[in-house]
Amino acid sequence: IELENVKDRLPRITKEVTNCIEISPRYLSFLRQNPGETMRVSVNQSLADLGELMRVHPSVKNNELIIKPMGEDAEAQIKGTDLIQSMRNLVVNALQCSTEKHRVEVGAVMLNEPLKAPSVDTERLINTEQFLNRAPLLALSVEDSGPGIAPEIMKKLFAESFTTKEHGKGTGLGLFIVQRLVTRAHGAIHVRSKVGHGTTFTIYLPLQ
């Protein structure tokens, strides 16, 4: 039985490896950047690469994943590797937020005004201290139609090792890593959720 499972998974594994091989050269250049060099990455290219990486992810199988590019591409001030890792973590979390079939939608827009701090307990804004909150800003959102997050859970979301998944199915590092990467780029993370009505995670970044 185990051998049959391996045979069934081989095409998917092969596709994942192929996608990584095709995409990796583009992101290796970000790893070679000098510390003082300005970081910038094409938003639409990152969204396209995210789509390729997620296409064969097992969490997509029973759900609907929609990734919408920007009408006019923009360059965000963040390492490409950091951006795609952050978005992938958010998308995987959104896909796994429920065992019921649901929709996850990813998109990006440009904002011409600074971000205002939320004033309700159904929202959180992370990294207000180091956030370069000046226009123009890039807003990258991952919205799901899942069960939503209770206010008492919202307060713990970005704590290291915190997870709502069953024992052995989650490390609790996904959102913690996203916070570290976004903070390094002087960005912020906004979470909006309502129990029974889904959740939206939005990464805000300075635009080039």
Disulfide bonds with the S-S distance in Angstrom:
none
